[in-house]
Each structure stands twice: as structure tokens, then as C-alpha cells.
Amino acid sequence: MSPWSLREVAQHNSPDSCWVIIHNKVYDVTDFLPEHPGGAKIILKYAGRDATSAYDPIHPPDALDKNLDPSKHLGPLDSASEQTIAHAKDNVKKTKDEIRVEQARKRMPPLNRILNLQDIEDVAKRVLSHKALAYYASASDDEITNIENARAFNRFFFNARVMRPVSHCDPSTSILGFKSSIPVFVSGAALAKLGHPDGEINITKGAHQGGIIQMVSSNASLSPASIMEAADESQALFFQLYKHRDDAVAEKRVREIERLGYKAIFLTVDAIVAGNRERDIRSPWVLEEEEVGPVYFKETHGADKPESDVNIFGTAGALVANDDRDMTWEKTIPWLRSITRLPIVIKGESQKLDREIMPLFDYRLMH
């Protein structure tokens, strides 16, 4: 397979023929455009060009291997083109947001001065990029449920007993039969590389150090294999499954998870439709105005009216675009039980009626 030049790749910059460069390799993504969860426009923005900087933070390294036919892997760039890209990266002008983050990271407080979760959040607001914070911190619509979830913790109080021996307290417990130093585990969260280049591996190492269990998201920015490889051999990892609408694709993922050594599957049932996360959707506009100033309405007429360039899904919504929206107790649970021996936990139910239905399926979940 002969190497490609930047000039050759640049000719394929349209919906009819769309090539991109990722880590100095050339890919034909033309047929994938209508299937891309984030929409075709974000890919077309980089058509005929290097897309590595946009690809890396939100895709596992094996995403291209799993989602793109091998015939569309066109081969490497030639050495001259690689050098051109490297030179361009070294000389690219930093955005105002990148400069802000760079300066904020130099002023991060020592870890031993971060005492609680609010301290962590305050630091994160300063050192994360606007895009990362908009994704991590946003919730649907006016974020009322998110606000109430936080307030709910303020309505719980310890009703302490006295005259009890407390010199030897053991807060450890077991979760699904696996030991945890405290009755807490790390729940699944996607796209950790938006916050740090090492992504979920940082969480894996921290969970091991703290003696707690980590749940890995289907939408992690690293592959399940690389996260498991970073785990200590004594460490238990759970997996949060967003079921793909194609049963064959979903089954392949489940069997991979079991083969890799994950200890349980948490089936997410409350995110089959993307939430309207307005802060996440607005993020590109905020960054644009920060760089070039306010963008004002311009009235157009008839055929001159431009096509809307609003990504109504945002970063978060794109992640669930291919999920199964027709899951049922009667169909999905028996199907999942038939392809894995791992414990299955339902993640996201909140209604009394669902809790009344679940016991009917317990034998299928845990055996």
C-alpha cells in the first residue's frame, strides 16, 4: 500500500468522497458519514485534512478498527506529509480557552489541600477546557433534576448512637461479592480524555489505590481492553452497557467484556433518548464568540437561506445515537442473560412500577 501525500488526501473533501487523516493514517469515511453518531458535519469539517486533534479526546483508540471496514483503511501518509503535519502542530496558534487552561493548570493547588468534592469541582471549573466542562457538568434542559439530585444529599442526616466502641471501625463491604474499602464505587462516566490525556486509566489507578470498584462506561475514551490492562490483577471492574440497537454488535461487546475479565454488567435503561443538554450544545458557540466576538442574526430569504449548522445532540447526545430504543423487560433481559454468565444489574430505574416488575426477572439477572 503506497503512502499518500497531503495533496492527494486534500482532493477528497466532500460528502461524495470524504477522507480524513488520523495519526498519520488515511481513512475513507464517505460511507460512514450518515452513520456517525455525532452527525456528518463534524467529519466534513475535517474532510481532506488531519482530524487527529478532534478525534482523540472522544474516541477509543480502537474505534476505527471496530466501526470502519478494513478496505476503508487506505494506508499511511508519506514522510514529507508527516513532517508537514508535525510542523503545523508545533506552530498552531493556541485559542484563548487553551491559554486559560494552560495558565490555570500551573496554579492548581496541591492535592492535600483539596479536602472535599466541592473543592474538586471548584478546581475542575478552572482547569478544564470549556468543552470538557460543558460536557461533564451539563444536564438536560434547565438542569432542575440535576440540581435537586445535589440538594437531596442535604436532606440526609446521621442519627448517631453514643456509648458504642468505635476505636476499630471497618467501613468495608462487598458489592456483588467483591470487596470494597467503603460502600461506594466509581460509577460509569464517558470521555475521561476530555479532562486528561490518560483518560479512564487515571480513574482505574485511583480506584485501586483507594480499594474501591470502578465501573467502566461503554462510551469511555479508552477501549475496555486498555483499561483492564491498566488494572491491578486483584482489582474488580464492572462494565456499564449502553446496548447497541443491533443485537449482533451488542453481543460482540458483551462477549468481549466477559472475555476481558469484567465482573458484572450494569445495563443502562434510562438514557435511550439523548437529553437536551443545552450547556453542552451551546459550547461551540461560546468558544467561537470568545475568539471572534459576538455573532449576530442575519436575515436571509428563499434559496439563500443557509442550512442550520446546529448540532442538536452536543457531545453527550451523540454518544447514545445508536442505542437500542426498544428495550423491554420481556425481550432484552432474556436476550442479555442468554449471552453472558456475568451478574446483570439494572442501572437507571426510578419508578415504583418498574421496581415491582424487576423481582419477576431477578433469577435471570443474577444467575
N, C-alpha and C positions, 0 to 999 in steps of 0.2 A: 504494500500500500504506500504510494508515493506521498511525501509530505505536501501540505498545502501552503500557499502564500496568503498573506493578508489581502492582497489584491483579488485573488480568486474567491476567497470567502466573502468579501465585500459585495460581490455581484449577486449574492443570494440574500437579498434584504427586503423581501416582500412576502405577503401571505401565500403567494404561489410557489415560492422557493425560499424557505427560511432556514438559514444555517446560523449556528452560534458557536463560539469558542469558549470552552471551559477548561481551565488548567492546561492550556496549550493543546487541547484536542478539539477536533471539529465534529459537530453533530448536525445532522439534518433533522430538524424538529417540525418540518412542514405538516406532516400528518398528525402530529401531536397537538397542534395549536388548538383545535376545538375541544380537546380532552383535558387541557391544562386546567387544574382546579382554580388557579388564580386568573383565568381568562387569557385570551390570546394576546392582548395588547401589551402586557408586561414583557412577553417574549419578543414581540415585534419591535419593541423599543430598542432591543439589542441585536436585531437581525443583521447578520453580516459583520458582527463585531464581537469583541470579548465580553462575555457576560459573567465572568467568574465572581466579581465583587457582589453582584446581585444574587447569584445562585448560592454561594457558600453559606450565608447565615441561616437560611431557611430550608435547606435540603440536606438529607443524609448523603454521605459520600457515594452510597450505592444506588441512589435514586435513578440515575441514568441507566444503570445496568438492569434495574428491575422494570423500568417503565418504557424504555426505548428499544425497539428491535435492533439486534446486533448489526443488521445491514445499514442502519442509520448512523452507526459509529464510523465516521468517514476517515479517521486517522489523525496523525499529529500535524502540527504546524512545522514549517521548515525552520531551521535555526535562526535565520535572519529575522523572521517574523516573531519568534520567541523573544529575541533581543529587543525588538521594537516595542513589544508589549511591556517587557520588564522596564524599559527606559520610560515609557509613558506612565507606568505606575509610580515610578520614583519621582516623577515631575508633576504629577497631578495636583492641582490646587485643592487644598482642603476646604470643605464647606465651613460655614460659621458654626454649625452644630458639631462637626468633628473637632474643631478647635476648642469649643466649650467643653466637650467631653474630655479631651486630652488634658486641659488645664485642671478640670475637676478631679481627675484621677490622681494628679500629682498632689492634691490636697486632701486625699482620703484620710480619715482618722485611723489610728491603729485599731486592729480588730478587738483588742482587750478593752477599748473604750466604747464599743458598740454593745450595749447591755440588753436590749430587748428588740422585739420585732419592729416597733415603731422606729427605733434608731436605724435598723437595717433599711426600712422603707425610705427614711429621710435621706440616707446616703445614696440609695438607688436612684432617687429622683434627680440627684445632682450628677451622677456619673454615667447613667445610661443615656444612649442616644435617644432622640425624640421618638424615632420609630419603635425602638425596643420598649420604651416606657409606655407608649400608646398601646402597644400590643399587650404587654404584661398587666397593665393597670386598668385597662378598659373593661367595661361590662355593657350589657345591652341597653339601648335606648337612654333613658335618663339615669341609669345605674341605681335605681331605687332598691332593687333586690340586693345588689352588692353592698349598698350602704347598710341595709337592715341586717345582712349577714354579719357585718362587723359589729353592729350595735348589739346583736344577740348575745355576744360574749359578755357584754357588760351586765346582762341580766342573770348571770350565774354567780352564785356566791358559795364560798366554803362554809359549811356549818361544822365548825371544829369541835371535837371532843377534847376533854382535858384528862389529866391523870392517866395517861397511857404512855408506855415506854416507846421512845422514838429515837434512841441512840443508834439503832440499827434499822434504818428504813430501806426497803427494797422496792423501788418503783418499777422493776422489770416485769414483763408479762410475755405472753406468746400471742401471736397473731396468725391464725390459720396453722398453728402448730410450730411457728418459727419464732425464736426468741427475739425480743426487743428490749433494749435497756429502759425504755419508758413506753407508756401506752400511746405512742404516736408513731406514724410513719410518714414518709415523704410521698405525697400524692402526685399523680402524673401531671406534668406540665410540659407543653411543647416548646420547641425552638430556643433551647438554652444558649445556643451560639449567638443569638442576638445580643446576649449580655456579656459573653466571654468566648474567646476562640476555642477553648477546650470543651465548651458545651456541657452536656449532661455528665461527662466524666468527673467534673468537679463535684457534682452532687453525689455521685457514686462513692467517691473517696471520702467526702464528708459524712455520708451515711454510715460508712464502715467505721470511721473514727468515732462516731457517736453511738455506734452499736444499735442503729435503727434500720428499718427496712425501707428500700426505695421502690416506688412504683414507676416504671418507665412508660412514657406515652407512645402511642402509635405514631404520633407526629413529632417525635424527638428529632433534633437536628443531627443526631448521630445514629448509626444503624444499631439495632438491638445486639448484633454480634460484637461491635466495638465496645459497647457499654458493658456487656457481660465480660468481655476480655479484660476490662479495666477493674472489674470487681475482684475482691479477695475470694479465694476458693471457699471460705466459710460463710460468705455473705449471701443472704436470700434476696432475690429481686422478684418483684411482681410485675405484671405487664397490663397496661390499660389498653384495651382493644376497642378501637373505633371500627366497627365491622364494615368492610367494603360492600358495595351493592352487588358485586359479582362474587357469588359464593366460592368460585374456584380461586379467585385472588385472595379472599378472606381465609380460606382453608390453608392455602400455601403459607400465609403469615402465621396462622395458629400453629401449624406443624413445625415451622421454623422456631417459634418461641419455645415450644416444648423440647425440641432437639437441643437448643442452646442451654437449657437448664433453668429457665424461669420457673418460679414455684407456684404461680397462680395467675389466673386471667380475670381481670376486672372489666366486665362488659359495660361500656358506657351507653346508657339508654336515654339520656336527657339532652343530647346535642346533635340530633339528627337533622335539624334545620339550623342554619347559621343565625346567630344572634345579630341584631342590628347594632353593632358596636361602633357608635358614631365617632368616638375619640380615635379609634383605630382607622376608620375611613378618612377622617379629616387630616391625618398625619402628613400625607404628601403635600397637601395644600399649605399647611403651616410651614413646612420646610421650604417650599417654593417662595412663599412671601418673605421668609427670613432672608433669602438670598437675593431676590429681585424686587421686593417691595409688594404692595397690595396689588391684587388682580381684580379688575372691575368688570362689571357686566357690559357686554357689547351686544346690541340688538342686531340680529340677522334675519333675513327673510328668505322664504322659499327654499330653492335648491342650495342657497349659500349657507343654510343652517348647518353648523358643524355637528358631527356625531358626538354624543356625550362621551367624555373620557373618564367618567367617574367609575372607580372600582367599588361597586356597592357591597362587595364582600369584605374588603380590607384584608389584612394579613390573616386574621383569625378565621373569617368566613371561608376563605379559600381552602382551608385545611379539611373541612368537612364536606366539600362539594361532591365527593364521590362516595359518601357514606350511605348505608342502607337506610332508606326512609320508610321501609315497610316491615320492620321487625315486629314480631308478635311473640307472646309467651308460648303459644301453641306451636309455632314454626321454628323460631330462632333458637330457643333453648334446647330442644331435642337435637337440632342440627349441630349446635356447638358441642353438646355433650357427646355426640356420636364421633367426633373427630379428635377429641382430646381427653386424657385422663386427669388433667390438672383440675384443681378446685376452681369453680366459677363463681364470681361474686358480681352481683348486680350493682352497678355504680350509677347513682343519679335518681333513683326513685324517691318521690317525696309525698305521694298521695296515699291516704289511708286505704283506698280501694286496691291499689297496687300491692300494698303490704299484706292485704288479706288474700290476694291471689298468689303471692310468692310461695307461701308454705306448700301449696299444691305441687310446686316444682322443686322443692328442696332436695328430693332424692336424686334429681337429675343434676343439680348444681354441684353437690359435694362428693359424689361417688364416681 
